[in-house]
C-alpha cells in the first residue's frame, strides 16, 4: 500500500485518501464482514445463529439478547456498538455510528432495553460531555422512532426525532 500511496502523491500531487492506509488484511476482511452482517445474519431466521454471526464479526452483544431480522448494525463501527444483556431489538432496526463529516461515535444499549420495529438509532455528539448515544437500562424506544440523543433509564422515547414521554427512574 505504501507504493500505491507514493504513486498517488506523484500523479495527483496531493495526499492520498485515508483508505490508502488500510492494511491488506482489512481490505480483504471488510467486504466479508459487510456481507456476513448485512446479508447472511440479517436474513437468518434463527436468533441464536444471528447473534453468533454478529459476535463472530466483532459486535459486543450480551446474553439473552434478541435481535430481529433485517436489522442493520453498522459494520464499519462494530467495536463502537455495545448491546447489553436481555435486550430486545425488533425487526428492521437501523444503527448508524457515523455519518458524513462526522466522527465514529458509540451507541450503547443498556441491559433490558426494548427497541421497537423500524427504529433508527443515529449516533451524534450528545448535549452533555459524553459522545454518542446511550439507551439506558430498561428504556423503551417506540416503533419508527429516530433516536439521536440519550434515553434515560426506565424511560419511553417516541417520535421523529424522539422525545421522552415517560420520565426515567429517579434516585431517591
C-alpha positions in Angstrom: 0.0 0.0 0.0 2.9 2.3 0.6 3.9 2.0 -3.1 0.3 2.9 -4.2 0.3 5.8 -1.8 3.6 7.1 -3.2 2.3 6.7 -6.8 -0.9 8.6 -5.9 1.2 11.5 -4.4 3.4 11.7 -7.6 0.5 11.5 -10.0 -2.2 13.6 -8.3 0.2 15.9 -6.4 -1.8 15.7 -3.2 -2.1 13.4 -0.1 -3.8 10.1 -0.7 -7.2 9.4 0.9 -7.5 7.7 4.2 -8.1 4.3 2.8 -4.6 4.1 1.3 -3.5 3.5 4.9 -5.6 0.3 5.1 -3.8 -3.0 5.5 -4.2 -5.8 3.0 -5.9 -7.8 5.8 -8.5 -5.1 6.3 -9.1 -4.7 2.6 -9.9 -8.5 2.4 -11.9 -8.8 5.6 -14.0 -5.7 5.4 -16.3 -6.8 2.5 -16.6 -10.3 4.0 -17.8 -8.8 7.3 -20.2 -6.5 5.5 -21.6 -9.5 3.6 -22.0 -11.6 6.7 -23.6 -8.9 8.8 -25.9 -7.4 6.1 -26.8 -10.4 4.0 -26.3 -13.7 6.0 -27.0 -12.6 9.6 -29.7 -10.1 8.9 -31.7 -12.6 6.9 -31.1 -15.6 9.2 -34.5 -16.9 10.6 -32.8 -18.2 13.8 -31.9 -15.7 16.5 -29.2 -17.9 18.1 -27.4 -18.2 14.7 -27.9 -14.5 14.0 -26.3 -13.5 17.3 -23.5 -15.9 16.8 -22.7 -14.4 13.4 -22.8 -10.9 14.8 -20.5 -11.8 17.6 -18.2 -13.6 15.1 -18.0 -10.3 13.2 -16.9 -8.5 16.4 -20.1 -6.9 17.8 -20.4 -6.9 21.6 -23.7 -8.4 22.4 -24.8 -9.5 25.9 -26.5 -12.8 26.9 -30.2 -13.4 26.4 -30.5 -10.7 23.7 -32.9 -10.9 20.8 -32.1 -9.1 17.5 -34.9 -9.3 14.9 -34.4 -10.0 11.2 -33.4 -7.3 8.7 -31.6 -5.1 11.3 -28.7 -3.1 10.1 -25.8 -3.0 12.5 -23.1 -0.6 11.5 -20.4 -2.9 10.2 -17.8 -0.1 9.9 -18.0 0.5 13.6 -18.6 -3.0 15.0 -16.4 -2.1 18.0 -18.5 1.0 18.9 -21.9 -0.7 19.1 -22.4 -2.3 22.5 -25.6 -4.2 23.3 -26.3 -5.3 26.8 -27.9 -8.4 28.2 -31.6 -9.3 27.8 -32.2 -6.6 25.2 -35.0 -6.9 22.6 -34.4 -5.3 19.2 -37.3 -5.7 16.9 -37.5 -6.2 13.2 -35.6 -3.8 10.9 -33.9 -1.5 13.4 -31.1 0.6 11.9 -27.9 1.5 13.9 -25.5 4.1 12.5 -22.4 5.1 14.4 -21.2 7.6 11.8 -22.3 9.8 9.0 -20.9 12.2 6.5 -18.4 14.7 8.0 -18.9 13.1 11.4 -16.7 11.1 13.8 -17.3 7.5 14.5 -19.2 7.6 17.8 -20.5 4.8 20.0 -24.0 3.5 20.5 -24.5 1.8 23.9 -27.7 -0.1 24.7 -28.2 -0.9 28.4 -29.5 -4.2 29.9 -33.2 -5.0 29.4 -33.9 -2.2 26.9 -36.5 -2.6 24.2 -36.3 -1.1 20.7 -39.4 -1.1 18.6 -39.7 -2.1 15.0 -38.0 0.1 12.3 -36.5 2.5 14.8 -33.4 4.4 13.8 -30.6 5.0 16.3 -28.2 7.5 14.9 -25.1 8.4 16.9 -24.0 12.0 17.1 -22.4 14.3 19.6 -24.7 14.4 22.6 -25.6 17.6 24.6 -23.5 16.5 27.5 -19.8 15.8 27.6 -20.0 12.1 26.5 -20.2 11.5 22.8 -22.6 9.1 21.1 -26.0 7.8 22.1 -26.8 5.8 25.2 -30.1 4.0 25.5 -30.1 3.2 29.3 -31.2 0.1 31.0 -34.9 -0.9 30.7 -35.6 2.0 28.4 -38.2 1.7 25.7 -37.9 3.1 22.2 -41.1 3.2 20.2 -41.5 1.8 16.7 -40.3 4.0 13.8 -38.6 6.5 16.2 -35.4 8.4 15.4 -33.1 8.3 18.5 -30.4 10.8 18.2 -30.0 11.6 21.9 -29.6 9.7 25.2 -32.6 7.9 26.6 -32.6 7.7 30.5 -33.2 4.5 32.5 -36.8 3.2 32.5 -38.0 6.0 30.1 -40.0 5.7 26.9 -38.9 7.6 23.8 -41.0 8.0 20.7 -41.2 10.2 17.6 -39.0 11.7 15.0 -36.8 13.0 16.5 -37.5 11.1 19.7 -38.9 12.8 22.8 -39.2 11.3 26.2 -42.9 10.7 27.0 -42.5 8.9 30.3 -39.8 10.0 32.8 -37.0 7.9 33.8 -36.4 6.3 37.2 -35.1 8.9 39.8 -32.6 8.1 42.5 -34.4 8.8 45.8 
